[in-house]
Amino acid sequence: MIVTDTFSRFARRMSSTQGFPYVVIAETPNPIRQLEPEALRPRAEAMIQTVIDGLTLPPAEIQARMKDVVNQIHPQGVARSTIPV
């Protein structure tokens, strides 16, 4: 998944609710809307290895690399409902 940094936690939580808690997320600084192609290219190049890893690494390796992501999926102090909203 590719997102701007503003939406990375939201993306992580949404992917978790859909059964993909360890989806690989490549992020770039927000905003990107007004950027020219010349400014977007370095950002895309900075994310390319993350995209490749997300498409090629075995699931066990991805999960092992993302052991610290659990706090984003289930933040402390946030009550969870058993019924999706």
HUPETA-V650555 format. One record per pair of residues at least 12 apart in sequence whose C-alpha atoms are under 6 Angstrom apart, sorted by sequence separation. I is the first residue (numbers start at 0). J is the second residue. D is the distance in whole Angstrom. If there is no record, write none. Layout:
BEGIN
i = {I | I}
j = {J | J}
d = {D | D}
END
This chain:
BEGIN
i = {25 | 4 | 1 | 3 | 4 | 0 | 1 | 2 | 3 | 4 | 25 | 1 | 3 | 3 | 23 | 21 | 12}
j = {46 | 26 | 24 | 26 | 27 | 24 | 25 | 26 | 27 | 28 | 49 | 26 | 28 | 29 | 53 | 62 | 72}
d = {6 | 6 | 6 | 5 | 6 | 5 | 5 | 5 | 5 | 5 | 6 | 6 | 5 | 5 | 5 | 6 | 5}
END
